[in-house]
Amino acid sequence: MLGGIFDKGQKIKGTVVLMPKNVLDFNAITSIGKSGVTGTVKDAFGVVTNIAGGALDAATSFLGRNVSLHLISATQADASGKGKVGKITYLEKRLPTLPTLGARQDAFSIFFEWDANFGIPGAFYIRNYTTDEFFLVSVVLEDIPNHGTIHFVCNSWVYNFKQYEKDRIFFVNDTYLPSATPAPLLKYRQEELETLRGDGTGKRKDNDRIYDYDVYNDLGNPDGGDPRPILGGSIIHPYPRRVRTGRERTRTDPNSEKPGEIYVPRDENFGHLKSSDFLMYGIKSLSQTVLPLLKSAIFDLKVTSSEFKSFDDVRSLYEGGIKLPTDILRQISPLPALKEIFRTDGENTLQFPPPHVIQVKKSEWMTDEEFAREVIAGVNPNVVRRLQEFPPKSSLDPSLYGDQTSTITKEQLEINMDGVTVDEALAAKRLFILDYQDAFFPYLTRINSLPVARAYATRTILFLKDDGTLKPLAIELSKPHPGGDNLGPVSKVVLPALDGVDSTIWLLAKAHVIVNDSGYHQLMSHWLNTHAVMEPFAIATNRHLSVLHPIYKLLYPHYRDTININGLARQSLINAGGIIEQSFLPGKYSIEMSSAVYKNWVFTDQALPADLVKRGVAVEDPSSPHGLRLLIEDYPYAVDGLEIWDAIKSWVQEYVSLYYPTDVAVQRDTELQAWWKEVVEKGHADLKDKPWWPKMQSIEALVKSCSIIVWTASALHAAVNFGQYPYGGYIVNRPTLSRRFIPEPGTPEYDEMVSSYQKAYLKTITPKFETLIDLSVIEILSRHASDEVYLGQRDTPNWTTDNKALEAFKRFGSKLGEIEGKINARNSDLSLRNRRGPVELPYTLLHRSSEEGLTFKGIPNSISI
């Protein structure tokens, strides 16, 4: 791609776009929020701005000799074989405006002197002599003889040179396999990867750009008497790896790191330059500031009762809110992420937006049809499986947990099967099961020893009706035998009922199922199967694939913000005493439970077609669309998901074929082979010996692996994340805690259940304070940032110079647009009853595009929240 020479003495014009650090400093805002003062903040260069106002003007700090650049030749080498380094030059003047300039960005002109023998630039060094780091967005060189324009897409922090005494290097946007790299750039390419890998020692500093692995040994606080098991590095508690921090170890447990500020490689933390950072910071602020204040308001100041009295009382959270004292609101940071629910406009209320599930119909969430529909079109649609044997059995060790075979009988099921027998339904593939027995039962004794938890392990059997909807037939509730887990479960079977106390018992049984489902969703379907399993891929990609590598360019957008949000999760969400432990059933055993599920994680099964076949909800059929026949034809997640999956795989296939004409090319790619070896052997080290890992010796293996990565980071995460508030914001629809078992006759709780089903329900599920915790978090997690980059989009049109790749990507975007139209059409088809359900909520979680905010749709490129 590079060639030609420059005329002697010619000057080449360039444009540098950057952003100063602390364009909007959250530390300053936090202190302002706590003191109740409004006004201005000061940035790193001492420039003052109004908090609500625009960008800070620190441009003059970069002029003079404060920022220098040297171009590096891609075609002419010095005596060592490395590309020639050009003469030093500096930023000259600030450009007033550019059409492509983003918010809070500054552009500067620069001119490079050229030697006739320098050749075409392929990289540049940059040094920062200002007092603080800055974010380098891009560099563009114009009118280069025999070549035209050269783009450098940087999007990286440039540290102070005096602090690190190391030049930062950036490469042109061209794409090269290692063997095709211009010889003068090859050593630079290798050196940059060595920098990113580090040496695996020492404590990471804030400005480090080092990617390395570690186990989850920082969730507990052993020195504070609140330890948690170390996840990863053992047979008992296997886990994906996280980014290594290297903090000091605790006194009590030398294998655990002290809790505190987490490290993420500098380029993973955009420093609040992006809108999405406001959302992430909102979660941190909730954990550290807001929730303790709310707890004080409820339990000390008693601004509201600690229990909901009725379903109308729950709905008052959206229709009037909770009045809060002014001094408490003053202490809550005035961040955009929180302004939606903490109103300081004179109302002084905590008020949540109405969840989508009750925006049209207020009470239809209670129906059996909606309960069953959310199994396939809710926020956790990829757990249900076909029942292939009766009675359902368990894979738990009977020597530890006794006989876990289900106690549900055929006679109980056939009461509501419209004349069809169990044997006939099994043969016709019309019975399905939502089974949480094995996930929860080993932990129930410990969970039920927690102060307020009273939980069952549940099994729910569903029947596929002639109209294509599902109907729940029976719910089995199991708890440990009082004589010990090894004696097996004590189980009861609850059947559907429409009237009297039996209908209340049925409603409570469904609540216990949903509590299981909510915990499994948050810990396994969401955290483990998207956030946690993706982090090792992001680490390995940065360690072994150069920015010049085609697979780096393919995958990098799908890692945006993942390491950052995962670090925040370890600090505020999944840590000991964190938001998840406070508001979801497993409590302090939450993440430990996800480790048990990870033992059975299979990378290749994360491909949607493989997942559907494994769960028995689809069968291979070459004559059907996508090569699969869905046994539940109106399965919104699967129908929409298969179209998205095929579009992703087609795009990946087309892109990969541009650079790998044969399997041999895959085998000989040294960076690719090192990347995959490390993903398996270090990133997922506890599962490294599993036979299902692709061998990365063929184009097919590469396409399949990359397709799974893209699918997991984009569509799968969207499907299990952005419906959290729309469905779970109404806590009675998706309770997260259960506080008592089904009452027995002759008890006061049973009499209360007879007299008031709403009070019995509300005293069983999540109480008010924990509801406020849950809603505050999932409301943020379910939102899109204003600068969200969706599947089929890139944050810059100059991500590659390969026109064939750009054309293929454009086709990918067009295909996703067509799928959006098909989704809208299906949602308008009244014969597809599962698309909208009794609550009249169209399934749009796999609708690719979205507006900002709480929209119940949109597939971002990456796990960014």
Order of alpha helices (4+ residues) and beta strands (2+ residues): beta-alpha-beta-beta-beta-beta-beta-beta-beta-beta-beta-beta-alpha-beta-alpha-beta-beta-alpha-alpha-alpha-beta-alpha-alpha-beta-beta-alpha-beta-alpha-alpha-alpha-beta-alpha-beta-beta-beta-alpha-alpha-alpha-alpha-alpha-alpha-alpha-beta-beta-alpha-alpha-alpha-alpha-alpha-alpha-alpha-alpha-alpha-alpha
